[in-house]
Amino acid sequence: MICRRKTRDHRRSQSLQRAKTWIGLSGLVIAAIGFVLPQAASAQTRAAVLDQVEDIALPSPPGAHEPSLASHNGVLYMSWLEHEGDQTKVMMGRRSAQGWSEPRLVHQGSDLFVNWADFPGIALFDNGTIAVHWLREIGPSSFDYQIEIALSRDGGASWSKPLIPHEDRSFAQHGFVSMLPAGAENLAVIWLDGRAYGADRNEASTVPDAMQLRATTLTSDGSLDHDVAVDLQTCSCCQTSLAATGNGTLLAAYRDRTDGEIRDISVARLTDDGWQKPVPVHRDGWEFAGCPVNGPAIATDRDQAAVAWFTGAKDLATVKVAFSDNAGRSFGAPARVDLGNPVGRVDIELLEDGTALVLWVEWIEGEEALMLCRAERVSGCMAQEVLAKNSAGASVNFPTMVRLGRDIFIAWTQPDETGDHITMRRVRLVEVD
């Protein structure tokens, strides 16, 4: 699985040329030709979507990469990676009305697993406790690493000893973590787990090399519940995503895997009765004997939910969005949002008016473009907006966004001739009648 290749030089692992193809066992290359594309929006329509776009100064230095964002009580939080000699540093900062705090060191070491697609993340408990996760190498193989989480109750001034959310301690892959508050004192944690990887068969899978989606609950005092299986046969290295409905039901979105190598998107629900049987968001029917390294994103507003994802079904690269009005029990027909040559790497925010803001990466005239679309349920995009373009010799990797009121903060790894740095822009949306 090429997505798991360890590298300190993450730029080397994902060049622009390699990003033009899906990297998997089939070596399939999908060209965006021979089909009808979504129509580009007029200037008048575009003006009705975005009100302001502003660059945000950051506390992260040159060389920083792989940002992750979270928000809590009107404050923006960001984690990222830095390097000093053989040490990799996991850092975080917070931005309030007074500006950014001093960057805080969460953890550092020479044994961290550094990867362009699987990187540290930040989340906050409802009570304000900060949680940051990272990956640490544990075995002889470059694919052997575990998840570690540290907590801070004083705004990042001090951190707990690392906690390991998975009970499995074998030399195996554990990563692609999502974390989300689940009550004032609890944090839900999900991840892809390789404890059964390499076996011809495991406890539920009928195919070899089956990754699992597993979950646990972490309290703000550092206590962990037993980890449980959500799905025992999933895609191997696609990002996961978590969201919560108005009544506290948790929704986990991820790329699934069938015996016939169908790699479509599923959503599992955590209710008072535990994790429920996952349901497909849409049956794209993408048969792909490998991992596209391209996970979904899910967002909620009360009992509404929206999922964005990339698929290559029928040899056609597309980015889609689908909506649910019943807290993720089922989803309506998807709308396509891309312009015809998407890379994917999506994120999503669901807005109060029922529209969704979708973020993804697209190829436009030989350059990576960070795209935004405000999507409606039936008609799809009001407009596709180009937020930024990248013509460097490496990729923006996985952009991320978080919402604070009408403001959307978007951050990504921006390569240039001197190396990497993190770029952030604040987008203000026009209110839609």
C-alpha positions, 0 to 999 in steps of 0.5 A: 500500500503506497499510501503508507510509505513513511517519509520525512520529506513528504513532498517526495511522496506526492508530487503533482505528476503522481497526484494526477493518477490514482495510486493503487494495485490496478494502476488505473488512470482516469481522464476527465474527458468525454462527458458533460461537465458542470457549467461554470458559474457567471460572475454574478452568481459567484458574487452571491456566494463569497463575500470576502476572502482574506489571508490570515497570518499564522504562528507556524514557521517556514517548513511547517506542514499538515495543518489540522483545524478545530474550533471551540467557543469562538476560538480557532485551534490549529495543529501542525508538524515542524522539523528540527534535525532528526526531531519531528515536533507536533505543535498547536496554536489558538486564535482568538479575537486578540490574535494567535497565542504563542505556539505550544509544543505538544510532543516531539521525537525521532520516531514519529510516523510522518505521512502526507495523508495520515497526520496529526489532528486536533479536537476539543472536548465540550469542557475546553480540554484540548486533544491532539493525536499523532502517530509513532513508529513501534515495530520493524516495518515502516507500516508498524505504528500506533496512535497516541493522544495527549490532553491539555486542560490549561490551553496547551501550556502542559500536556498529559502523557500519551494515551493509546486509544486502541487496545491492540498492541501488535506491530500493525498499522493504526491511523487515519484518526477522527476525534469529536466531542461526545458530551462535556467530558467525552471525546469519540475517537475512530481510526483504521486498525490493522490488527487483522491485516495480513491474515487470510481471513479474520473474525468477519472479513472474507478477503485477505488484508482487511483493515477495520474501522474501530472506535472508543471513547476518551474522557477528559481525565484520560480514561479510555473505554474498550475499543469496539469494531464499527466495520471489520472490512474497510478500505485500507488508507482513506481518511475517516470523518465524524459528526454529531446530530442535534440529539447526540447521535454520532455519524462516522463516514469512511470508505468501505470495502466489499468482497468484490472490491467495491470502494464506496462510502458508508456511514455508521451511526452511534446511538444509545444502543451502540454502533449500528450497521453501516449504510451506503451513502450512494452505491457508486459501484467503484470497483478498485483493487487498491486504496485511492487515499481519498476519504469522505467528509461529513458535517451536520446541522441538527438532524441534517447531514451532508457527505462529500466524497471522491469516486472513480466509478465507471472510470469517471473521476467525480466529487459528489455531495449527498444530504440526509434529513433523518440524522444519517439513516439514509441519504438522497441522490448525490449531486456532482460538484467538480469541474471535470478533473478532480483530485478529490481530498474533500472537506465539507461544512453544512450551513443553517440554510441547508446548503453545504460548503464543499472543499476539494482539489481540482486540476485546472490547466495543469495546476492544482486548484483549491475549489469551493462550492456552495451546494444545494440538495437538488441543483448542486453547486450555486457556483464553483470558486477557485480559492487558490492555485498551486503551480509548485512541484509538490502538492497541497496535500489535504486542505482542511476547513472549520467554521466560526459563524459566517467565517470559514477558515481554510488551511493547507500545506503550500509548497514553493521553491524554498520548501513548505509552509502553511497557508490559511484564508478566511472566507466569509459567505454571503447570506442566502435568502 
